[in-house]
Structures are given as C-alpha cells and as structure tokens.
Amino acid sequence: MECLFGRAGSKYMLRSWKVSLFVGFVVGSVLASAVWNRNPGPSQEEYDLLLQKNAQLAENKQALQESFEAYETQKALELEDVFKQLEQKQSELEKQKSDYEKQIAKLKQQQKKLAVTKKKLDTKVVELKTTAEKQQVVLTNSKELYQQQLVLQKQVVGAEADVKKAQGVAKDFKQACDEFKTGSGWNWVSQADCDKYEAKLTLVAEEEAQLTALKAELEALNKKIEVSLPKN
C-alpha cells in the first residue's frame, strides 16, 4: 500500500509540474503576444487588461491544481478501498478452502467407517446364513430330534435312579465289611461281605459312567436343537 501511495505521489508531482508548465506557457504566450503586438507606448487600459488576464490565468491554474489534487485523493481512496475488498475476498477464499479441506477429510473418515461397517455387516450376513441353515436342519428333522431328546431325558432319569439304588446297596455292604475289618460285628460277617461291597462299588461306578455318557449325549442334542442367533 505504501508503494501504491508512493507511485500515486510521483504521478501527482509529475502531473502538477505539467500543469504548471502548461499554465506558464499560456501566460508566457499571452505576455509575449502583448509585448509584440503592443504599441511603443501601451496605454494604462491595455496594461490593466493584461494584468487582469494574468490574474485570471493564475486563478484558473489554482482551481485546476486543486481539482486535480482532489481527483488524485479520491482515486487513491478508491484504490485503497479496492485493495481492502481484495484482501477481504482473499481471506474469505482461504477460509472457504480450509472448510472444504475439513469437509473432505471428514468425508474420507466416514468412508473408512462405512467400509469397516460394510465388512462387519458382510460377516454378520454369513453368520446369519449359517444359523438359518442350522435352524432349517432342526426344523426339517424336528420330530425325530425331539423324540431322541425325550428318550435321552428318560434314560438320564432312569440312570440317576440306578446310581442312587446302587449307592444304597453298596452302603449296606460297606457296613458289614467295616464290621468284618474291625471285628466289631455282633452277627456273622466275613470276607465275602467285603467282596460283595467291592462288586457293588464297581456297579456304582458303571452306573455313574452310564449317567455321565447319557447327560453328555443329551447336552449335545440340546445344542443341536437350540440353535441360537449370533451375538451383535
């Protein structure tokens, strides 16, 4: 801006010099014309008229110079206002560019999130499809599966009862065996009671193993029937 006013001042001085030169030329021409055309003895009236013209030219020069200075000042102010407007527009454009860059970065981030979400959804679709196929198998064979489940449930109940019964019998023989080993029995006991007790313990272990196998089979069947949906 200082450079601008420097240039404007230089132009103003150059134009003022030209105006002064022009006015001086006009005044000089008028005086020269008066000198060359005057009579050897100019009258007072002619002299006064010449002075009047000279004063008028000086007045015109001053008015012209003031008009030119006002014009230069106005144009300088207008130019300064234009620069201010340009600076404001530049600032607005930079802000707009920054906003666009932020929006683009946000859109890219959203695009990445959408890609991740799509991948998760694709995985979920596969899981749901697999679950649906399993459920279809259950529905297709539901009658047979539920019959197997009922049979196993009854077998488990029976096996539990057998275990309890075997444990009760073994308990009776345990008492006789303990009396034989300690010699505290009041009735006749022998090694045969201990042998029978050991046999009953073996039977209890077998019944418990059978119960465990039936429960495992029932649990596997229940999982096959009760196909759960995948978690979110």
Secondary structure as UniProt FT lines:
FT   HELIX           2..37
FT   HELIX           44..140
FT   HELIX           142..182
FT   HELIX           191..225
//
